[in-house]
Amino acid sequence: MKKIITIGRQFGSGGRELGRRLAEELGFEYYDKEIVAEIAKRTSLSESYVRSVVECKPHQLYPITIGKSIAYVGDYQFTQMQSVYQAQDSIMKDLADKSDCVIVGRCADYILREQSPYRIFVYADLASRLQRCLARAEEGEDITEKEMKQRINEIDKGRSKYYDFYTGQKWGASQNYDLLVNTSDKEIKGLVKGLAAMLKEIL
């Protein structure tokens, strides 16, 4: 069985960078945005639509969880969303079967649960996340701290809803992960060195 590490993360926590650097340190494959591109190919949906479903906007499904008919959200829309998740499920399992890997987000810890992945969740305080997000803002992007805070909260809310809906578990809850990593006021590169050393011993 291949060695698999999954990374769940709050927006702005540096989880994506941590996952990428960790894969480099361990010599594992790294999968993140490539999954969205592959889902789009398999479903003939646009990458932007797939990204909106898997990253932050699954809330259209929520009426189903309180006893409403699937038709409430529209059969066509629901079918598209389900096709995205099914493609995501299939792609992740294919990738995990090929090689040792690090997979970021998208319910990977739950989808690959039968392969016993090492499940990491990366988080940080709001001040640290805000600083990271503002520092990596695209050149010319005029965004205030207030607007960035709103973006952070909206994206995390979307990720939580998506994860909770498809897994029946609470996003970020300690019992659903093997390791919680707090990146508040810390350099990701330095954290990864120690984390990689530990994982080499236990995986």
C-alpha positions in Angstrom: 0.0 0.0 0.0 1.3 3.5 -0.9 2.0 6.1 1.7 -0.6 8.9 1.6 -0.7 12.2 3.4 -3.7 14.4 3.2 -3.8 18.1 4.0 -6.9 19.9 5.2 -6.3 23.6 5.8 -7.9 26.9 6.7 -7.6 29.5 4.0 -4.4 31.5 4.5 -2.8 29.1 7.0 -0.1 28.1 4.5 -1.4 24.6 4.2 -0.9 24.4 0.4 2.7 25.5 0.8 3.2 23.1 3.6 1.9 20.3 1.5 4.0 21.1 -1.5 7.2 21.5 0.6 6.4 18.3 2.5 6.1 16.3 -0.7 9.4 17.7 -1.9 11.1 16.7 1.4 9.7 13.2 1.3 10.1 12.6 -2.4 6.3 12.1 -2.8 4.0 13.2 -5.6 2.0 16.3 -4.9 -1.6 16.8 -6.0 -3.7 19.9 -5.6 -5.0 22.0 -8.5 -4.3 19.2 -10.9 -7.3 17.4 -9.5 -9.6 20.2 -10.5 -8.3 20.1 -14.0 -8.8 16.4 -14.3 -12.3 16.6 -12.9 -13.2 19.2 -15.5 -11.9 16.8 -18.3 -13.9 13.8 -17.0 -17.1 15.7 -16.5 -16.9 18.2 -19.4 -17.6 21.0 -17.0 -15.5 24.2 -16.8 -12.6 24.4 -14.4 -14.2 27.5 -12.8 -17.4 25.6 -12.1 -15.6 22.6 -10.7 -13.5 24.8 -8.5 -16.6 26.6 -7.2 -18.1 23.2 -6.2 -15.1 21.5 -4.7 -13.6 24.5 -2.9 -16.2 26.8 -1.6 -19.8 26.7 -2.9 -21.6 23.5 -2.0 -24.2 25.2 0.1 -26.9 24.7 -2.6 -27.1 21.1 -1.5 -28.0 21.8 2.1 -31.9 21.7 1.8 -31.5 18.0 1.1 -30.1 17.4 4.6 -33.2 18.7 6.3 -35.7 16.4 4.6 -36.4 18.4 1.4 -36.7 16.8 -2.0 -33.6 16.7 -4.2 -35.7 18.5 -6.8 -35.6 21.5 -4.4 -32.2 22.4 -5.8 -32.9 21.2 -9.3 -32.2 17.7 -10.6 -29.8 19.0 -13.2 -27.8 21.0 -10.8 -27.7 18.2 -8.3 -26.6 15.7 -10.9 -23.7 18.0 -11.9 -22.5 18.4 -8.4 -22.7 14.7 -7.8 -20.8 14.0 -11.0 -18.0 16.4 -9.7 -17.7 14.5 -6.4 -17.8 11.1 -8.1 -15.0 12.1 -10.5 -13.0 13.5 -7.6 -13.5 10.3 -5.7 -12.3 8.2 -8.7 -9.3 10.5 -9.5 -8.0 10.6 -5.9 -8.1 6.8 -5.6 -6.3 6.4 -8.9 -3.6 8.8 -7.8 -3.2 7.2 -4.4 -2.8 3.8 -6.1 0.1 5.0 -8.3 2.6 6.4 -5.9 3.3 7.8 -2.4 1.7 11.2 -2.4 0.5 14.3 -0.6 -3.0 15.4 -1.5 -4.4 18.8 -0.5 -8.0 19.4 0.4 -11.2 18.1 -1.3 -12.2 15.6 1.3 -9.1 13.4 0.5 -8.8 12.2 4.1 -12.4 10.8 3.9 -12.3 9.6 0.3 -9.1 7.6 0.9 -10.0 6.4 4.4 -9.6 2.7 3.4 -6.0 3.4 2.4 -5.3 4.7 6.0 -3.8 8.1 5.0 -1.9 10.2 7.5 -4.4 13.1 8.0 -3.0 16.6 8.7 -5.1 19.7 9.3 -3.3 23.1 9.1 -4.7 26.1 10.9 -3.6 29.6 12.2 -5.0 32.6 14.0 -6.8 35.2 11.9 -4.0 37.7 12.2 -1.4 35.4 10.7 -3.8 34.3 7.9 -4.6 37.8 7.1 -0.9 38.7 6.9 -0.2 35.8 4.6 -3.1 36.5 2.3 -2.3 40.2 2.0 1.4 39.4 1.3 0.5 37.1 -1.6 -2.2 39.3 -3.1 -1.7 39.8 -6.8 0.1 42.9 -7.9 -2.4 45.7 -8.5 -5.1 44.0 -6.5 -6.7 46.7 -4.3 -8.2 44.9 -1.3 -8.6 46.2 2.2 -8.0 44.2 5.4 -11.7 44.2 6.0 -12.4 42.7 2.6 -9.7 40.1 3.0 -11.1 39.0 6.4 -14.4 38.6 4.7 -12.9 36.5 1.9 -11.1 34.3 4.5 -14.3 33.7 6.4 -16.4 33.0 3.3 -13.9 30.5 1.9 -13.5 28.7 5.2 -17.3 28.6 5.6 -17.6 27.0 2.1 -14.9 24.5 2.8 -16.5 23.5 6.0 -19.9 23.0 4.4 -18.5 21.0 1.6 -16.6 18.7 3.9 -19.4 18.3 6.4 -21.9 17.6 3.7 -20.0 14.8 1.9 -18.3 13.2 4.9 -20.8 13.6 7.7 -17.9 14.8 9.8 -16.9 18.2 11.2 -14.2 20.0 9.2 -11.2 20.8 11.4 -12.4 18.7 14.4 -9.3 17.1 16.0 -10.8 13.6 16.1 -10.9 13.5 12.3 -7.1 14.0 11.9 -3.8 12.5 13.0 -2.0 15.8 13.4 -3.0 19.4 13.8 -0.4 22.0 12.8 -0.6 25.5 14.0 1.3 27.9 11.6 0.5 31.1 13.5 3.6 33.4 13.3 5.7 30.5 12.0 7.7 30.0 8.8 6.3 27.1 6.8 9.7 26.1 5.5 11.1 25.6 9.0 8.0 23.7 10.1 8.3 21.3 7.2 11.8 20.2 8.1 10.8 18.9 11.5 7.5 17.5 10.2 9.2 15.6 7.4 11.7 14.1 9.8 8.9 12.9 12.1 6.9 11.4 9.2 9.9 9.5 7.9 10.0 7.7 11.2 6.3 6.8 11.5 5.1 6.2 7.9 
